[in-house]
Amino acid sequence: MNGAEVWIVILALGAGTYLIRFSFLGLIGSRRLPEFVLRLLRYTPVALFPGIIAPLVLSPAATDGQFDPARGLAALFTLGVALVTRNMLAAIAAGAVSLYTFLWLLG
Amino acid sequence: MGATTAKSAFGQGVLLGLPFILVIVPFGALFGVVATEAGLDLWATMGFSALVIAGAAQFTALSLMGEDAATWLVIVTALAVNLRMAMYSAALVPHLGAAPLWQRACAAYLLVDQTFAAASATYDQRPEMDLRAKLALFFGIATPIVPLWYVSSLAGALLGASIPEAWALDFALPLTFIAMLGPMLRTLAHVGAALVSIVLSLAFAGLPAGVGLLLAGGAAMVTGALVETWSERRT
């Protein structure tokens, strides 16, 4: 992606995100959304993140798309810590430590 | 207790916002580092953090740009990650809806996960607050959070330029997403949505970059909503 395209993404994403934030507060007011729409909105991050994660973990670009046991184990360990602690930063820290440990042990 | 003045509400807001520094600073710095590693220059990295101010969507855009997905797909997918903020916006209408337009416009810019969580919890606990106090509280909460998001992204971007490849920072992106995902998997509906997203994104791996994710995400959203409806009927 070249510099101009990156800025198109930044400006469109910035404007779009602002409109989402401004939507009800600024434009729509207190009209209620249908219950099913609210439900769909609730699941957007949890519906998208695993689909982003799975290909990155199973075929990392750094190993030319070949599955890498060290990266795979670090991903599993990070998920475990995230599920148990429910703490994003603890999981990121555990993920970094486990990645370097597994890379050192298996690499 | 007498009526809360706007000034003291602002101070209380700042105090409520302070603990989030512990989340904002490392997360913002990580974005700066990963964005720099992905090849964004300092201005583009700061453009993201100042105009988008939404970590999850910023990381989503980075990930899709790394796969050379079409520009419109990067935008649509990252915006989908931010759709939850429409719920935040709707939830604040009963509290801030009567404020002048320019104040609502400023509040909208500062409406992030942390400011929403702290403000809405306080509004619920203290229904006696008037409009001025509620606004002052909201701006108070944002005061330690949003500027530090810029500063930590900047620090990360400056740092990222000097980190050697041996650090395997390529994998910071998926690990960050896993760390964001874990705490979200609270119910059967969330787990069901996540599983559908994994299976379909892998099944659609042959489609042009980003298309499979959008299809998988759409199906996973519907799955989550349907499982939630179904589990409510059972109870």
Interface residues (C-beta under 8 A of the other chain):
Chain A: M1 G3 E5 V6 W7 I8 V9 I10 L11 A12 L13 G14 A15 G16 T17 Y18 I20 R21 F22 S23 F24 L25 G26 I28 G29 S30 L33 F36 L38 R39 L40 L41 R42 Y43 T44 P45 V46 A47 L48 F49 P50 G51 I52 I53 A54 P55 L56 V57 L58 P60 A61 A62 R71 A74 A75 T78 L79 V81 A82 L83 R86 N87 M88 L89 A91 I92 G95 A96 L99 Y100 L103
Chain B: L22 V23 P26 F27 L30 L40 D41 A44 G47 F48 L51 V52 I53 A54 A56 A57 T60 A61 S63 M65 G66 D68 T71 V74 I75 T77 A78 L79 A80 V81 N82 L83 R84 M85 A86 M87 Y88 S89 A90 L92 V93 P94 L96 G97 L101 R104 A105 A107 A108 Y109 L111 A168 D170 F171 A172 L173 P174 L175 T176 F177 I178 A179 M180 L181 G182 P183 M184 L185 A189 H190 A193 A194 L195 V196 S197 I198 L200 S201 L202 A205 G212 L213 A216 G217 G218 A219 A220 M221 V222 T223 G224 A225 E228 T229
